[in-house]
Amino acid sequence: MIGKNAIVAMLAAEFAAADMACIVENIFKDGEWAILEWRDPLGLRGCGFFHLVDDLILLQRVYWDKLRFLTMHNLPIPGKEQH
């Protein structure tokens, strides 16, 4: 995914599909890198890794359990037959 507009469109679609919130548990910083550990009100946990230079995010990686998220929000699971 490249560009601010693509990121905004992706996040808008994801937030429209489920009631989501991010509760910060920890923030760690070391030089140009920061880590955000979070959870949501339903107990889903995740973390994000950010490479920051001159107050700009050059790289972001986010890890979370997508299957658990889809199940918790009663959303379709890709590749699974729906009944």
N, C-alpha and C positions, 0 to 999 in steps of 0.2 A: 504494500500500500504506500502510495507516494502522495504527499501534499496535504495541506490543511483541510481542503474541501473533502477529500476522500476520508480522512479521519473523522471529520464532523458527521458525514453521512453514515459511516459505520456505527458510530456511537449513538446517533439518533435512532437508527433502526434497532439496535440492541436495547436501548432504554425504553423504546415503545413496546417491545415484545414482553417485558417483564418489569415488575416493580423492583428496582434495584437501588441499593444504597451501599456506600463504602464507609466502614468504620475503621479508622486508622488504629492499628495496634502498636506498630513500631516504625520509626524512620531512622535509617542508618546512613551516614555519609562518610566517604573516604576519598579525599581528593576530588576527582571529576565524576565519581560514581555515587549514586544514592540508591537505597533499597527501601521500598515501602511494603510493609507487611500489613494485610488488612483482612477483615471479615465482613460479612453482611449480617443483617438481623436474623436470618434463618440459620446461620452457622457456617455458611460456605466460606472457605478461607482461600487466600491467594497472596501473591507477592509480585511486585514489579521492580525491575531493574532499570535504572536511568543513567545514561552517560550525558553529563551536562558540561557544556563549554560556553563561557560568556553568558551564563543564564539562559541558554537555549538547550533544549533536549535534542541531542544528536541521535540517540538510540534509545528505544524503550522496548523491553521484553516483559510480558506479563504471563504468569503461570497460575492456573486454577483448574479445578475439576469440572470440565464442561458437561460430562454426563450427569454429575450430581446437580449442577445448575439447571439443566433442562428438566430433570426429573422433579426437582423441588418446585419449579414454576409450571409444571404440567405442559411443557412445550414438546413438540415433536422431536424425536431422536433420529437424526439422519441415518438412512440405511436400515432402519427398523420399520417393519410393516405396521401401519397404523390400523387400529380396530375401531 
